[in-house]
Amino acid sequence: MEKRRLGRSGIEIAPLMLGGNVFGNNVDQAGTNAILDAFVDLGGNAIDTADAYSFWVSGHTGGESETAIGHWIRTSGKRERVIIATKVGMLPSRAGLKRANIEAGVEESLRRLQTDRIDLYQSHRDDTETPQEESLAAFDALVKAGKVRFIGASNFTAERLDEALKTSGAKGLARYETLQPHYNLMHRDLEADLQPLCVRENVSIISYFSLASGFLTGKYRSAADKGKSGRGAGMDRYLNEKGFRVLAALDAVSARRGATQAQVALAWLMAKPAVAAPIASATSVTQLRDIMGALTLKLDAADITELDAASA
């Protein structure tokens, strides 16, 4: 299977990253184990999580996803077969990117994940109150200590990412090798400035909300469909002229390729400049098998042009 390198790091991943936000939340431990086992068996090797998942659920305090993944790591014996990516900076009790917060946060994540190193440690969101040099120096120390292999950023503007890269270069500090932004057929804002910056600086994009909270699976086509899942309440923002154009294009390409709409939407992202992998989550092995089908789907130029035009 094709692998893609993350930035200038030595890490190579299959071009689909499994989202861990559902583990310890929508999916119990048995389900987590089954999905992660199937993911690895089907050729996947990169799992994304965060210390913040899933503090927003009643009775949760954060760290539930890392804990569930950590249990799987310990019981499966498959740690060496996967790349573990997690994040710091958004959990209310660990908010921000001050040195002390990063230093404490990594120890907590390592303990929950039951591993001795994090392959990709990411700033979950920018912290404009903390000097970037302070944050990057803290990450650099973790890399030197062997607790973290490489670092990445999430939810940074082009200006702030560029500033961070320049700071790393000038100070000889670890640099952000990846960017995790909101990117999908319904949300293409990063193409204006973030994507060109990532291409120029060899920073790999790992997109989140790759399926627009399920809209791009074709599951939601009218207000009547909003009751199909807990995410349906948020579909109003997509049930508009643009959304219907995108669904029509997905339907057309899916029919030509013998693929599902989700597979086409993910393959479109995989074809975009600087994208190493879209992130997609699954709450069952059946869902997982569907999204993993994107790994063998190759869209041609006409397919991509049709999807581009519909989503413009």
C-alpha positions in Angstrom: 0.0 0.0 0.0 1.2 3.5 -0.8 2.6 5.3 2.2 3.2 9.1 2.6 5.8 10.8 4.6 4.8 13.4 7.2 6.6 16.5 6.4 10.4 16.2 6.8 10.0 13.5 9.4 10.9 9.8 8.9 7.3 8.8 9.6 5.3 7.2 6.8 1.6 6.5 7.0 -1.1 5.0 4.9 -3.1 7.9 3.5 -6.0 7.5 5.8 -5.7 8.3 9.5 -8.3 6.8 11.9 -10.0 9.4 14.1 -10.0 8.4 17.8 -12.6 10.9 19.0 -15.3 8.2 19.2 -13.3 5.8 21.4 -14.3 5.9 25.1 -17.3 8.0 24.0 -19.6 6.6 21.3 -17.7 3.3 21.2 -17.0 1.2 24.2 -13.8 -0.7 24.9 -14.8 -3.9 23.1 -15.8 -1.9 20.0 -12.6 0.1 20.2 -10.5 -3.1 20.2 -12.4 -4.5 17.3 -12.2 -1.3 15.1 -8.4 -0.9 15.9 -7.7 -4.5 15.1 -9.6 -4.3 11.8 -7.9 -1.0 11.0 -4.4 -2.5 11.3 -5.5 -5.7 9.5 -6.8 -3.7 6.6 -3.5 -1.8 6.2 -4.0 1.3 8.3 -1.2 2.4 10.6 -2.0 5.9 11.9 -4.4 6.8 14.8 -5.3 10.3 15.8 -6.5 11.3 19.3 -6.2 14.1 21.8 -6.2 14.6 25.6 -9.4 16.6 25.2 -11.4 13.7 23.9 -14.1 13.6 25.2 -14.4 16.2 28.0 -17.7 17.6 26.6 -19.6 14.4 27.4 -21.5 14.5 30.7 -19.4 12.7 33.3 -16.2 12.8 31.3 -13.1 14.8 32.2 -11.0 14.2 29.1 -8.5 11.5 28.3 -11.2 8.9 27.6 -10.1 8.3 24.0 -6.4 8.0 25.0 -7.3 5.6 27.8 -9.3 3.3 25.4 -6.5 3.3 22.8 -3.9 2.7 25.5 -5.9 -0.4 26.7 -5.8 -1.7 23.1 -2.1 -1.0 22.8 -1.3 -2.9 26.0 -3.6 -5.9 25.2 -3.1 -6.2 21.5 0.7 -6.1 21.4 0.5 -4.0 18.2 2.2 -0.8 19.3 5.0 -1.2 16.8 2.5 -1.5 14.0 0.9 1.9 14.5 1.8 5.6 14.5 0.1 7.3 17.5 -0.8 11.0 17.1 -2.3 13.0 20.0 -2.7 16.6 21.0 -2.3 19.1 23.9 -3.8 22.5 24.5 -7.5 22.2 24.3 -8.5 20.2 27.4 -9.9 22.7 29.9 -7.6 21.5 32.7 -4.6 21.6 30.3 -5.5 24.6 28.1 -2.8 26.5 26.3 0.7 25.9 25.1 2.8 27.1 28.0 6.0 25.1 28.7 4.7 23.7 32.0 1.4 22.7 30.5 3.1 20.8 27.6 5.4 19.1 30.0 2.6 17.9 32.3 0.3 17.1 29.4 2.7 14.7 27.7 3.2 12.7 30.9 -0.5 12.3 31.3 -1.0 11.3 27.6 1.9 8.8 27.8 0.4 7.2 30.9 -3.1 6.9 29.4 -1.8 5.6 26.1 0.5 3.1 27.9 3.4 3.8 25.7 6.9 5.2 26.1 6.7 7.7 23.2 4.2 9.7 21.1 5.0 9.6 17.4 3.3 12.9 16.6 2.5 15.4 19.3 0.3 18.3 18.1 -0.7 21.7 19.4 -4.5 21.2 19.4 -5.1 24.9 18.8 -3.0 28.1 18.7 -2.2 29.9 21.9 -1.6 33.6 21.1 -1.0 34.4 24.8 2.2 32.2 24.9 5.3 33.1 22.8 5.7 30.5 20.1 9.4 30.1 21.1 8.3 28.9 24.6 6.0 26.3 23.2 8.4 25.1 20.5 11.3 24.9 23.1 9.1 22.7 25.3 8.3 20.4 22.4 11.9 20.4 21.3 12.9 19.2 24.8 10.4 16.4 24.6 11.9 15.3 21.2 15.4 15.3 22.6 14.2 13.3 25.6 12.7 10.7 23.3 9.2 11.1 24.6 8.0 12.6 21.3 9.3 11.8 17.8 7.8 14.7 15.8 5.4 17.6 16.4 2.5 19.1 14.5 0.0 21.9 14.7 -3.8 22.1 14.5 -6.1 25.0 13.9 -3.3 27.5 13.1 -3.7 30.4 10.6 -1.2 30.6 7.8 0.4 33.6 9.4 0.9 31.9 12.8 2.1 28.6 11.2 4.6 30.6 9.1 5.8 32.4 12.2 6.2 29.1 14.0 8.3 27.6 11.2 10.5 30.6 11.0 11.0 30.5 14.8 12.0 26.9 14.7 14.4 27.5 11.9 16.0 30.5 13.5 16.3 28.9 17.0 17.2 25.4 15.9 14.1 23.9 17.5 11.8 21.1 16.4 9.4 22.3 13.8 5.8 21.5 13.0 5.9 18.7 10.4 2.1 18.5 10.0 -1.0 20.7 10.1 -4.4 19.4 11.1 -7.0 21.8 9.6 -10.7 21.7 8.9 -10.9 20.6 5.2 -13.4 18.8 3.1 -15.6 19.3 0.0 -17.8 21.7 1.9 -15.0 23.6 3.6 -12.1 24.6 1.4 -10.9 27.9 3.0 -7.4 26.6 3.6 -6.7 26.5 -0.1 -6.3 30.2 -0.2 -3.2 30.5 2.0 -2.6 27.5 4.3 -2.3 24.9 1.6 0.3 26.9 -0.5 2.3 27.5 2.7 2.3 23.8 3.5 3.3 22.9 -0.1 6.2 25.4 0.0 7.4 24.4 3.5 6.8 20.6 3.1 4.3 20.5 5.9 1.9 17.6 5.6 -1.9 18.2 5.9 -3.9 15.8 8.0 -7.5 17.0 7.5 -10.2 16.7 10.2 -14.0 16.8 9.6 -13.1 15.0 6.3 -16.7 13.8 5.8 -18.3 17.0 7.1 -19.8 15.2 10.1 -21.3 12.6 7.9 -22.9 14.9 5.3 -20.5 13.7 2.6 -21.6 10.1 3.1 -24.9 11.0 1.4 -26.8 10.1 4.5 -28.4 13.5 4.9 -30.3 14.8 1.9 -33.2 16.7 3.5 -34.5 18.0 6.8 -36.3 14.7 7.3 -32.9 12.9 7.4 -31.6 14.9 10.4 -33.0 12.4 12.8 -30.8 9.6 11.5 -28.1 10.2 14.0 -27.0 12.5 16.8 -25.0 14.6 14.2 -28.1 15.2 12.2 -29.0 18.4 14.1 -25.9 20.1 12.6 -26.8 19.3 9.0 -28.8 22.6 8.4 -25.5 24.3 7.5 -25.0 21.9 4.6 -28.6 21.5 3.3 -28.3 24.3 0.8 -27.6 24.9 -2.9 -23.9 24.2 -2.5 -24.6 21.0 -0.5 -27.0 19.7 -3.0 -24.5 20.4 -5.8 -21.8 18.5 -4.0 -24.1 15.5 -3.3 -25.0 15.3 -7.0 -21.4 15.3 -8.0 -20.5 12.7 -5.4 -23.4 10.5 -6.7 -22.2 10.9 -10.2 -18.6 10.0 -9.4 -19.6 7.2 -7.1 -21.7 5.6 -9.8 -18.9 5.8 -12.4 -16.3 4.4 -9.9 -18.5 1.8 -8.2 -17.6 3.4 -4.9 -19.5 4.9 -2.0 -19.9 8.7 -1.5 -17.7 8.5 1.6 -14.9 6.8 -0.4 -15.1 9.4 -3.1 -15.0 12.3 -0.7 -11.9 10.9 1.1 -10.2 10.0 -2.2 -10.7 13.7 -3.3 -8.9 14.9 -0.2 -6.1 12.3 -0.8 -5.6 13.8 -4.3 -5.1 17.4 -3.0 -1.6 19.1 -2.7 0.2 18.5 0.6 -2.4 16.2 2.0 -0.8 13.2 3.7 -4.1 11.8 5.0 -7.7 12.7 5.8 -8.9 11.7 9.2 -12.1 9.7 9.4 -13.6 7.9 12.4 -15.8 4.8 12.5 -18.2 3.5 15.1 -18.3 0.0 13.8 -16.1 -2.4 11.8 -18.6 -2.1 8.9 -18.2 1.7 8.8 -14.4 1.2 8.9 -14.4 -1.2 6.0 -16.3 1.4 4.0 -13.9 4.3 4.6 -10.9 2.1 4.1 -12.1 1.4 0.6 -10.9 4.9 -0.2 -7.3 3.7 -0.1 -7.8 1.7 -3.3 -9.9 4.3 -5.1 -8.1 6.5 -7.7 -10.0 9.4 -9.1 -9.1 10.7 -12.5 -8.7 14.4 -13.5 -12.3 14.6 -14.7 -13.6 13.2 -11.4 -11.6 15.8 -9.4 -12.6 18.6 -11.7 -16.3 17.8 -11.4 -16.0 17.7 -7.6 -14.0 20.9 -7.5 -16.6 22.7 -9.6 -19.5 21.5 -7.5 -17.8 22.5 -4.2 -16.4 25.9 -5.3 
